[in-house]
Structures are given as structure tokens and as C-alpha cells.
């Protein structure tokens, strides 16, 4: 199969490497990609083997960051829930230093929400990067052999995809609620915690003013 890789494609590859070193062309999709897509038989066995290895690495890295997202999310969710329970206990018991304790807990909570937002956002981007890297390898080198991520992208976009199960075409499609991105839901939960912290903080500030107005009203 290596003999099927013509000299002209090697020359085009060489010129493409030079073109990518020119600033005005840097970062643009290489023209050779189109040649590969139109002529898959010209991919060498070595290139195919490297693509498979890179594909496996990218998938594993993407899975690692998915687990990291859930680990961080669960940890932060539990920590913020514990802070809320502590704040509730302080409010109910009306301890002598309740205002100071609440202010301290709110500061910790808001700081944790900020860290939560940054960590989840970073891991989501890393996951997207590795998933798209694997999909790029899949679409460029594996073609009709593997369509897991290519078809998965269409499925995530809400399009109907078909799989052959028991020699029958079985359709799969997300409904309207399932189309809501998981990242949006994660950010929404972080925002809800942050808003509650800010609401309690405003309550603490306005409470003395309210008491003053009631006494002198």
C-alpha cells in the first residue's frame, strides 16, 4: 500500500509544511487534507497506525477530563451544600457572632464558586479539544471504518442518526430537553449558588437598616 503514495503527494506535503511556516498562512487548514479525503488510498500504513494510536490517546484523555469534571463538580457541590447548612444553623440559632460567621461563610462560598467556575470551564475546554482531535483523526484517516465521533457530533446537535442493530436501521435522536448542553446546566448550578450567596450578603447588609427603621419609624 505504501507504493500507492505517489511522489507528487510527498512533494505537496513538503510544500505544505513550508507554507505553514509563512505567518499569513499559519493556522489555515492544509490543502493536503483535501487530497487525503479525496484519495484515502494514498494514506500510508505508517500514517494509519499513527492515526489509530493518536485516536486512542485522544479518546482516553477526553475520558479523563470527563471524570475530572464530575469529580470537581461533586466535590464543590458537596462543599457548598455544607456551607449552606452551616449558614442555616447560624441563622436559626441566632448566635452572638452570627453576622461575622455568615460574612465569613459567604466569602468562602463566593470564592469557591469562582474556583468551581474556572476549573469546570478549563476541563470542559480540554475535553472538547481532545474529542475534536480524535474526531479530526477519525474523519481524516479512518473514514468509513469508524464513525463514532463523527456521527456523535450530529447526534449531539440534535440530528437523527441511524445504527445497524440486528440487521435493522435503528434511529437515535435527542429530544428538546436532552439537547440542553451539560455545560450550560453546570454553569447554571454554579450561578444559582453564587446568587444565593449574594442574596444572603445583601440581607446581612440591609438587616441593620431595617431594624433601625422599625425602631424609629
Secondary structure, 3 states (H helix, E strand, C coil): CHHHCCHHHHHHHHHHHHHCCCCCCCCCCCHHHHHHHHCHHHCCHHHHHHHHHHHHHHHHHHHHHHHHHHHHHHHHHHHHHHHHHHHHHHHHHCCCCHHHHHHHHHHHHHHHHHHHHHHHHHHHHHHHHHHHHHHHHHHHHHHHHCCHHHHHHHHHCCCCEEEEECCEEEEECCCCCCCCCHHHHHHHHHHHHHHHHHHHHHHHHHHHHHHHHHHHC
